[in-house]
Amino acid sequence: MPRYFFDIHNGDGPSRDEHGMELASDRKIMQEMSRIALDIARDELPGQERGEISIFVRDDGGREVCSTHLSFRTEWKRHAEV
């Protein structure tokens, strides 16, 4: 089974995955990217007005095979009190 590495780029800067995990399909890769992005968002985004999370997936040959990006932004729509 092929091994894939999930490199994370977020507010803490880049973090290179040195361990990876064996996954059998593109669907499993997408599920893992989503799980990682949501875990980071849950830990880092509460109380923040903006956030960016990117995950770049490499195969065991070091080639980037896909990526996912999550962007979070709060926009206040306050109106002047009359």
VEXMAR-730156 format. One record per residue (C-alpha): residue number from 0; residue in one letter; y, z, x. Coordinates in pm, 1 decimal, always signed. Each point is the difference from the previous one (the first is absolute). Example, Ala and Ser with C-alpha at 12.3 -4.5 7.8 and 13.67 -1.06 7.14 Angstrom:
# VEXMAR-730156
<0 "A" <-450.0 +780.0 +1230.0>>;
<1 "S" <+344.0 -66.0 +137.0>>;
***
This chain:
# VEXMAR-730156
<0 "M" <+0.0 +0.0 +0.0>>;
<1 "P" <+344.0 -88.7 +140.5>>;
<2 "R" <+242.4 +272.6 +111.4>>;
<3 "Y" <+365.7 -5.8 -106.0>>;
<4 "F" <+297.0 +195.0 +134.2>>;
<5 "F" <+291.8 +111.5 -216.4>>;
<6 "D" <+328.4 +24.0 +192.3>>;
<7 "I" <+272.9 +185.5 -189.7>>;
<8 "H" <+375.5 -55.5 +23.1>>;
<9 "N" <+212.1 +249.2 -194.2>>;
<10 "G" <+293.0 +238.5 +45.0>>;
<11 "D" <-181.4 +162.3 +292.4>>;
<12 "G" <-26.6 -333.2 +183.0>>;
<13 "P" <-315.9 -194.6 +80.4>>;
<14 "S" <-339.8 +167.0 +19.2>>;
<15 "R" <-289.2 -199.1 +146.4>>;
<16 "D" <-346.7 +59.2 -142.5>>;
<17 "E" <-241.3 +51.4 +289.7>>;
<18 "H" <-311.2 +78.6 -207.9>>;
<19 "G" <-14.6 -252.5 -282.7>>;
<20 "M" <-262.7 -16.0 -268.2>>;
<21 "E" <-280.8 -230.2 -96.5>>;
<22 "L" <+66.2 -186.0 -323.8>>;
<23 "A" <-213.9 -266.3 -164.5>>;
<24 "S" <+255.3 -205.9 -192.7>>;
<25 "D" <+364.3 -98.3 -46.6>>;
<26 "R" <+1.8 +207.1 -318.7>>;
<27 "K" <-101.4 +311.3 +197.5>>;
<28 "I" <+279.0 -70.2 +251.7>>;
<29 "M" <+254.8 -26.6 -283.8>>;
<30 "Q" <-127.6 +322.7 -156.3>>;
<31 "E" <+36.4 +182.0 +331.3>>;
<32 "M" <+352.0 -137.6 +58.3>>;
<33 "S" <+101.1 +118.5 -347.7>>;
<34 "R" <-152.9 +342.3 +52.9>>;
<35 "I" <+180.6 +46.3 +333.0>>;
<36 "A" <+335.9 -120.9 -136.9>>;
<37 "L" <-22.8 +228.4 -304.5>>;
<38 "D" <-99.8 +302.0 +212.5>>;
<39 "I" <+299.5 -55.6 +228.5>>;
<40 "A" <+232.9 -53.6 -297.4>>;
<41 "R" <-121.2 +320.7 -165.3>>;
<42 "D" <+60.1 +198.2 +321.1>>;
<43 "E" <+325.6 -157.1 +121.3>>;
<44 "L" <+198.1 -139.6 -293.3>>;
<45 "P" <+60.4 +299.0 -230.3>>;
<46 "G" <+366.4 +92.6 +30.2>>;
<47 "Q" <+87.6 -318.5 +189.1>>;
<48 "E" <+227.7 -269.6 -134.4>>;
<49 "R" <-154.7 -276.1 +208.8>>;
<50 "G" <-324.6 -68.6 +177.7>>;
<51 "E" <-195.1 -283.0 +156.8>>;
<52 "I" <-370.1 +1.6 +80.4>>;
<53 "S" <-183.2 -289.6 +161.4>>;
<54 "I" <-364.7 -22.4 +94.9>>;
<55 "F" <-125.9 -272.6 +231.2>>;
<56 "V" <-374.9 -56.8 +16.3>>;
<57 "R" <-167.0 -125.1 +318.0>>;
<58 "D" <-359.3 -112.2 +43.7>>;
<59 "D" <-217.6 +118.1 +287.2>>;
<60 "G" <+127.9 -295.7 +205.9>>;
<61 "G" <+359.3 +127.0 -33.2>>;
<62 "R" <+113.9 -277.8 -235.4>>;
<63 "E" <+220.9 +97.8 -292.8>>;
<64 "V" <-185.0 -96.6 -317.4>>;
<65 "C" <+236.7 +130.9 -269.1>>;
<66 "S" <+278.5 +242.6 -77.4>>;
<67 "T" <+146.5 +187.4 -291.4>>;
<68 "H" <+350.2 +136.4 -52.4>>;
<69 "L" <+131.4 +266.6 -231.9>>;
<70 "S" <+372.7 +41.1 -57.1>>;
<71 "F" <+157.8 +289.1 -187.5>>;
<72 "R" <+364.6 +26.0 -99.8>>;
<73 "T" <+187.7 +227.0 -238.8>>;
<74 "E" <+310.5 -134.6 -170.4>>;
<75 "W" <+224.9 +248.0 -176.7>>;
<76 "K" <+165.2 -128.3 -317.8>>;
<77 "R" <+240.4 +281.9 -65.2>>;
<78 "H" <+290.0 -64.4 -232.8>>;
<79 "A" <+335.9 +167.7 +25.5>>;
<80 "E" <+27.9 +290.7 -239.6>>;
<81 "V" <+248.8 -64.5 -279.6>>;
***
